Amino acid sequence: MRATIHAWVAEWVEAEQGRFILLAPVAMGAAILIYFALPTEPPLWLGDAGLGGAVCLLALSWRHQGARYMAMLLFMAALGFWRAAAHTAAMPGFMIAPSGPTEIAGVITQIEASGQARRITLGDPQIDGGPPNARTVILRVKANDQSVFTPGESVAGYALLFAPERPAYPGAWDPGRQDFFAGVGANGVALGVLRVTAPVRAAGLAMWLARLRGRIAAQVMAVLPVSTGAVAVTLLTGDEQAIPVAERQNFIAAGLAHILAVAGLHVGIVMGLVFAAVRLALCLPERLALRLDVKAMAAMAALLAGAGYAALTGAHLPILRSLAMASLATFGVVMGRRAISLRALALAALAIMLMTPEAVLGVSFQMSFSAVLALIAGFEALRRRRARGQTTRSAGGWVMRHIGALALTSFLAGGASMPFAAFQFQQIQPYWIPANLVAVPLMAVWVMPLGLLALGLMPLGLAKLALVPMGWGIGAIIWITVRIAALPAAMLRVSPMPNAAILLIAAGLVTLCIWRTRLRWAGLGLMVAGVALCLAVRPPSVLISADARMVGLRNGNAVLVVSARAASAYIMAQWAPVWAGLPFVQARCTAAACNVEGVLLAVSPPVDCGSARLVVSLEPLHGACSGLDVIDKASIWRDGAIAAWVSGNQITLRTDRAAQGVRPWVFPYPH
């Protein structure tokens, strides 16, 4: 038996030769997730010790292949954990936002259109005349402030500042963590007209690019209406704040939100267009084509164009990730190797995780890498199948193959990224395949080429010649999103997914895509187990918001809502997926309290606790109802948002304080 197992393992290792290195980013990513899941911040020496121990183990096991491979995985895990801890420690500390009106001054680093208003980002902000802060402040400018701002100017005025919001319920999306790693200290609203205190200083490349984006956006909006112009501005500058809310929602419902998020699709189109144009231009002179490595030169030109496009659109993480992949593909072309492979994807993932470890938690990293992983593995399997069979060379066959390739691309990319979209946004779009089948080719052959032509014509004052037909293409895509968004069940709400479920699905996807042998089919089992875990989750009976102003209570086929003030649209939007499909109804209490299935909603004290099993109040109860499980304003203030599960006489509470732990990005809770 032992000999049989040994022979099977040896055969499997031989069949999977070259694939084991693909587990390196998996090990690093898993260690980073472990770091972020810890309830308290580990000491820095722990990461140093782990990394040093892994290096020693790798050196000791170098002569033995199996042991060396395991030591390498441990090293990658230790490196990921150490990098995450070190990166967090290097981030600036919290900015304490004062309550009430405050004087603020700073240098404008970015200007964004947000609906009818504008948002400006202030670097080196000074609060009430204090020293410059290392974190930025994002201010919404008043609608009646018609001042023309320029990146690089110093401004000052009065504003209301707000610290990052706490999660809407325990385990929900954490705005504070996002702001912490983005370097944002506070968001606020300007109380009056901001005054310019100093002109643009001698600015570097970042300021020059910010002003260039502003000029491009102004020229686009002068030619195109808001409906198409806002999308064109997004594609050419990366600023998507001006897109109308209803239009953005239609893109999401149609499964085309990735068109509005400048990333791999866009940089791929730009580089593909430049590659084709440069290669064609260099091949026209026969003598030049015979003497030069035209393909390599075109690939380098395409990479430079991609880098320029990435810089112009803000060099955000999604496009940097795509640029990293493109760089590896370009060097592959220059070296005569395969341009796109799972190894290149693994190297890109390692680079991103080393630069920004927190990216592993983000939707961009998860959806992008899952989509590319499925595309590479899927087309690799298709290529092997084609090699064994016959393919038709007729014109009709060529057309059908390309339509089938587009459909397969949409299926693989959308299907692989959909679980992560459901995990992050609690929604799925069932019509993503037909939408992408039409919209993506339209983007590639019409919208983006005309957009690049418009950029080239802007210095000559002739951008309108390209912008107008570009707007026609964008209008066609918008028409598609409107029609698909109007279809039945165009966007399905799903309940929040447990962390364990998405980890099982991710492990299943990796298993399915990286292995060659039948072992890969075990990935389907892991994914089914993840889906089953999602279906087994029981939503809470009660949710209380972190600001102690809203209570949601499930009551049969509806959710009763009690709010101290007008219900917060943001919190309602965050709560909706928790009870997916159930309507929210404003609770009407005729007495001092409502008793719903043993949960007492105390509207105004004093309260008769009676036979209640759980008492919830938006006001302090000052020790009333002792002996019962009580959630009041004091406990919410102390523990943040609270979720409660009521099952018979058993009450289970989960607080945001316990869910978040004590980490550098968690604003301290009161003692």
N, C-alpha and C positions, 0 to 999 in steps of 0.2 A: 504493500500500500504506500509506504513512504517513498519507494523508488518511483512509483507511478505518479505521485504528487510532484516529486522533484522533476520528473520528465515533463509533466504538464507545465510547471512553472518555467522551466527552461525554454520550452517551445513558445510559451506566451511572451516571455522576455524577448526572444528572437523576433517574433512577429511585430512587437511594438517598439522595435529598435528606433531610437530617435525621438520617441514621443515622451519619454519620461522627463525630459528637460522642461516640458510644458507645465509641469506641476510646480515649477519654481515660483511663478507669480501667484499661484493658488496658495502656496505656503505663506508667502509674504502678505497676501490679502487677508488670509485667515488670522494671522497674528495681529494685523492692524485692527481687524474687527474685535478681536479679544481685548485689545487695549481700550478701544472706545466703549466696550461693554462693561468694563470694570466699574464698580460702585464708587471707588475712590482713586485719586491720582497716585500711581505707583512712584516710588522714589527714582530719580534719574539713574542712580547707581545700579538699579536692578536691570535696566536696559543695557548699561555698559557691561555689567557682569555677564549677562546672557549672551551678548555679542562676542565678548572675549572668550567665553567658554565654547561657543560654537566654532570660533576660529581654531581653537586648540583641538577640538574634536575632529574638525575637518583635516587638520594637519596629521593627526595620529592615524586616521583611517584612509589616507590618500592611496596606499598601495592596494587596497581591497575594493574592488569595484562596487559591490553592493553596499558596503559600509560607507564608502565615499559618497555614494548617491544619497543615502539617508542623512549623512552629516551635512551635505549640501542643502537639503531641504530644511534642516534645522537652522543652518546659517541664514538662509533666506527669511525664515520666520523670525529669527532673532534680529536680523537687520530691519525688517518691517516694524517690529515692536519698538526697537531703539529709535528708528527714524520718527515714528509717530510721537513718542514721548518728547524727543528733542525738538521737533517742530512745534509742538504745543507749548513747550517751555519758552520758546523764542518769541511767541506772540506777545504783543503789548497787553498790559493788564486792563481791567475794566475802566471805563469812563463813568464816573458817577454823575448822572444827569440831574441837575437841581430841579426842584419842584417850583412851578410858577414861572412867570416871564423871566427870561435871562438874556443878557447881552452876549452876542456871539460874533466872532470875527474869524476869518480864515481865507484861504486861497481857493478859488474855484478850480477844481480838477476835472469836473465832468458836468455836462448839462444834458438833461433828458427831458423829452416831452412826455407827459403822463396824462392822457386824456386831454382835458382843456387846460390843465395846469402844467407847471414845469417843476422839475426836481433838479437841484444842484448839489453836488458833492463838494464839501469843504475839506481841504487838507490842512494839516497843522492848525486845527481849530483852537481858539482861545475863548474860554468861558468866563464871563465877568472879569475880563482883564487878566486872567491867569496865564500861566505859561502855555505854550503850544502843546497840544496833546498828540500822541503818536497815532491815535485812531481818527478816522474820518467821521464827519457828521453829514447826514443826508437831510436836506431841507426841502419842503414843498413850498414853493413861492406862491404868494397870494395871487389870485386871478387878476386883480386890478393893478398888479405891479407890472407895468409895461416896459420896465428897464431892459436894455439890451446888454446881456452879459457875455463875456468872452472868457474862455478858459485861461487861467493864469492871472486874472484880476483878483485883487484883494477886496473883500466886501465885509460889511458889518451891519448889524441890526439887532432887533429883538425877536426872540422866538420862544416857543414852548418845545422843550426837548423831552423825549420819552426813551426810557431804557428798552431794550428788546423785550418783546412779549414772551410770557411763559407759554408752554404748550397748552392747547385748548382742552386736552384731557391727558391722563397719564399714558405715556408711550406715543403720543402724537408727534407730528413734525415739530422740531425745535428751532424756532427762529433765532434764538439766542446763540446756538451753536453755529448756525450759518453766518451770523453777523460777526461772531468772534473770529472765525478763520478768514472772513472777508476783510477784517480790519475796520469794521464799522463800530463806532462807539455808541451812537444814538441816532434816532430819527426824530424829525421835528417839523414844526409848521412855523413859517415866518409870520410874525404878528403885524408887520408893516412893510413898507417899501425898504428893500435893502439898498444901502448906499455903497458906492464904489470908493474905497479908501486909498487904493494904489493901482496904477495901471499895470498892464501885463509886464512882468519881469522878463529878463532874458531867459527864455524857456528852452527846455530840451526837446527831445524827440516826442515825448509823451504829450506835452502841451501842443506842439505843432500838429500832431495827429488829431488831437481833440478839436482844434480849430478847423482842421481840414474836414472832419466829419460834420461839423456844424455847417460849413459852406456847402458841402455836398447835399445835406438834408434840405437846406434852404432852396437850392436849385431844383431839387426833385419836387418839393411841395409847391413850388411856383408853377410847375408844369402839370402835375397830376393831381386829381382830387384826393381827399383824405383816404377813401376806401382802398385805392390802389397805391397811392403815394406812400402811405405809411408802410406797406409791405416792401415797396421798392427801397425806402430808406433803411429798413431792416436788412435787406439783402446786400446793400452797398456800404452800410456803416456799422451794422450790428446792433443798432438802437431799436428795440422793439416796443418801447414804452408808448409810442404814439398810436399803435394799432387799436382801433375801437374794441371795446370789450365784447360786443356781440359778434364781431368778425373773428376775434381770437377764439371765442367759444365754438364757432362753426368749424374752424380749423381743427380744434381739439376733437370735436365730435366726429369729424370725418377721418380721423387718424392721420392728419397732415400737420400736426403741431411741429414736427421736425423741420418743416419748411421754414417756420418762423424762428427757429433756433439755429443760428449760423454755426455750422459744425462740419462734420465729415462730408455730407452730401454737397455742400456748397464749395468747400475747398477742393473736393474731388472733381467737380465740374470745371472749376477755374483751371486747375492743373491739367485736366484732360484737354480743354480747349487750347491752352497755351502749348502743351506738348504736341498736339496735332498740327497747330499752325506753324510752330518753329520747325518741326520735322519736315513738313511739306515745303516750307521756304528753303530749307537747306538741301532738300533733295532735287529741287528744280534745276539748279546747275549741275549737270552730270559729273563734271570734273570734281566739284566740291564734294558731292555725295560719295565718290569713290575714294577720296583721300581722307575724309574725316569720319569719326564715329558719330554719325548724325543722331542715332538713337540716344546715346549717352548725353550729347549736348542738349538735345530737346528735353531730356529728363531733368537736367540741371536747371534749364530755363524755367521749366514748369515748377520746380521746387522753389526757385526764387519768386516766381509769381504767387505761389501759394503762401510763402512767408510774407510777402507784401500785403496780400489780401487779409491774412490773419492779423497783421499789425493794424490795418485800416479798420477792421471790424472789432477791435478791442482786445485781441489776444486773450480771449476767455478760455477757460479750461477745455471746453469741448473742441474748440478749433485747434488748440495746442496739442491735444491728444491726436487729432486727425493729422496735424502737421508732423507729429512724431512718426506716425505710421507712414506718411508720405515720404519722409526722409529715409526711412529704412527701405521703402520700395524703390526710391531713386538710387540709393547706393547699391541695391540689388541689381538694378538695370546696368549701372556703370560697371559693376563687377561681373556681369554676365550671369547672375543668379536669378532665381525666381523672385519677382517683385513683391508678390503678396503671398504670405504663408503664415501658418500658425506660429512659427518661431518669431517672425516679425511682429505679430500681434503680442506675443509673450514679452518681447523686449520693450514694446511700446507701453504695455501695462506696467512693467517694472519701472520704467522711467517716470511715468506719471505718479505712481505710488511713492517713489523716492522723493519727487519734487513736492507733491501735495498729498500726504497720506489720507487726509480727510476726504479726498475725492472718492474713496471707496464707498462712503456712505451716501454719495450723491446720485441723483437720478441720471445725470449725464454719463457718468462713468459706467453705471450698471447697464443702462439701456444701450449705450454705444458699443461697449465691448461684447455684450451678449449678442447683439445684432451682427457684428463683424465676425464673431466666432462662428455663429450659425451659417453665415454666408460662405466663409472660407471652407468650413467642413462640408457643407452641403454641395457646393460646386466641385469640391475635390472628389466627393463620392460620385457625382454625376460624370465627371471626367473619366473616372475609372470605368464606369458603366459604358460610356460612349466608346472607350477604347476596345471594349469587348464586342461591340455591336456595329451595325452599319447605319450610316446617316445619309439621308437624301441630300442631293446637291441642287435640286430644283429651286426656282425663285420662290414658289409657294412654300416649299419646305424651309427656306431661309427665313421668310417672314414669320412662319409659325414658330420656328425655333426662337426667334427674338422675342416674340410675344410671350412664349412660354418661359423664356429666361427672365423677362420682366415680372411675370406673375410669380415665378419661383423666388425671385429676389424679394418681392413684397411679402410673400408668405414666410420665408425664412427669417428675414429681418424683423418683420412685425410679430411673428409668432414667438420668436426668442425673446424679444424685448417686452412683450405684453405682460408677463408676470411681474416684471419690475415696475412697469407703469401702474399696474394694479396695486402693487405694494406701496408705491410712493404717492399715488393720486387717488386710490380707491375707485378706479373706473377703467373700463375697457371699451374699445371701439370695434364692433364686429364687422364693419364695412371697410376696414383699412386696405384690403387687397384691391378692390376695384378703384378706390380713390387714388392710391399710389400708382396704379397701372396707367392712369391718365395723367395725373399731375406731375409725377417725377420726369417722364420724358418731355413734357411741356416746359418744365424748368430747365432741363438740360439743353434742349435744342432751340429754345426761343427766349425765355425770360433772362437767364443768366448771360448768354452771349450778348444780348442787347444791353444788359446792364454794364458789362465790361466795355462795350463800345461807347456807352454814354459817359463813363468815366474818362475815356480817352478824348471825347469830344468836348468835355466841360471847359478845358483851358481855351478852346477856340470859340466858346459861346454857342456851340451847335448841339448841345446835349439833347435838345428837344427832339431832334431827328430820331434819336434812339429811344428816348424816354417814352414817347407817345406809343410806339408799337410795343414797348416793354409793358406799358400799362394795359394794353389789350390782352397780353398773355396772362398777366396777374389777374385781370378781370375774369378771364376764363377759369382760372383756378378757384377764385372766390365763388364763381357761379357753381362750380362742382361742390364746394364745401357747403353752400347753402342747400343744394338739393339733397346731399347725403345727410346733412344734419337734420333735415325734415323727415327722414325715413323713420319708421317705427323702431324703437329700441336702438337708436343710433349711438347712444352712449349709456352703457349699463353701469349702475353703481354697484360696487362690491364692498363688503365689510372690510375693515382693517385687517391686514394679514399678519399673523404672528411672525416674529423674527425666525423662529425655528422652521416655519413653512417655507419662507423665501430662501433660507439656507439650503433646505432639502432640494428645492427646485433648481437653485444655482448649481449645487453639486451634481444633480442629475443632468443638467445641460452640459456641464464640463465633461462628465463621464461619456455622454452620448457623442460629443464632438471630437474629443482628442484621441480616443482609442480606435484602433482599426479592427480588432477582433470582436467576437460576439460578446465580450464583456461589456462593450459599449451599451448594449441593450438594457443593462442593469440601470442605466440612467433613466430610462422610462419609468422603472419602478420607483426610483427616488422622487421623480417628479409627481407621480401619482400619489405617493405618500404625502408630499407637500400639499397637494390640492386637498387630500382627505383631511389633513390637519386644519386647513382653512375652514372646511365645512363643519368641523367639529367645534369651532370656537363659539362660545355663547356670549352674546353682547351683554354689557352691564345693564342693570335695572335702573340705575341713577347715574347722572353725570352732573357735576357742579363745576362751574368755570373758575379759573384761577383768580379772577377779580371779584369773586363772591357776589356776582350780580345776576347769574343765570343758573337755573336748575332744569334739567331735562329728566323726565320720569316716564319710563315705558308703562303704558296702560293699555293692555290688549293690543289692538291694531293701530295704535296711535301713540305719539309721544307728547305728553303734557309739558309745557314750558312755563316756568314762573320766572319772571325777570323783575329786578328792582327798578330798572329803567327800560327804555326801548331795547328790544332784543338785538344783540350784536350780530350783524350780517356775517362777519368773519367767523365767529364762534358757531353760528348756525351752519355755515358751510363746512366747518371742520367736523361738527357733530353728525351731519346728515349721513355719511357713510356708515357710522357706527350702528345705526338702525336703518340700514339700506332698505328703501322702499316704503318706509312708514312715514305718514304725514306728521307734521308738527302742529300742535294745537295749543293756543294760549289757554292756560288753566284759568278757570273761573271758580274762585273760592267764595262761598257765601259767609263763611265764618272765619275765625282767626287761623284756621288750618284746614288742609285737605288731607284726608286719609285714603290712600290708594294702595290696596293690597298690602297693608301692614306698614307702608312707608308714609310717615307723617310729614307733610310739607307745611312748616310753620310759617305763616304769612306775617303775623305780628304777635309778639309776646304780650301778655303771658299765654302759655300754651298748656292745654290739658293733654298730657302724653298718653293717657288712657292705655290701650292695649297695643300701642305701636311697637314694632320691632326695630325700626330705624327712624330717627328724627332728623330732618334736614331743615335748616333755617338760614336765611340770608342775613340775619341779624344775630348778634351775640346772645346766647341763652343764659350766660352767667351761672352755670351749674345746674340749671333746670333739667328735668328728666334724667336725673342721675340713676345709674344702673342700666341705662339703655345705650345703644350705639347712637352717638350724637355727632352730627356734622353741622357746625354753625360757622359764622363769619370768622370767629377767632381761630378755629382749626383750619379753615381754608387759608387764612392769612399766614398761618404757620407752615402749612404743608402744600400749598398750591392746589391745582385742580385735583379733584377726587372722583374716583369711580367706585360704585358699590354694586355688588351682586347679591340679590336677595333670593334665597332658596329655602322655603319653609322657615324654620327658626334660625337658619344659618346665614350670617351676614359676613361677606368678604369685602374688605376695603383695600383699594390701591391708591396711593397718593403719588402726585407728581414728584414730590420730594424724594420718595423712595425710588421712583423710576429713573430720575435723573442722576441721583447720587451727588457726591461732592467732587465736582470736576472744575477745572479752570474756566470753562465756558458757561458754567451754571451760576447765574447771579445768586449770591448768598441768600439763603432763606433766613428768616428771623429765628433767633434762638428761643 
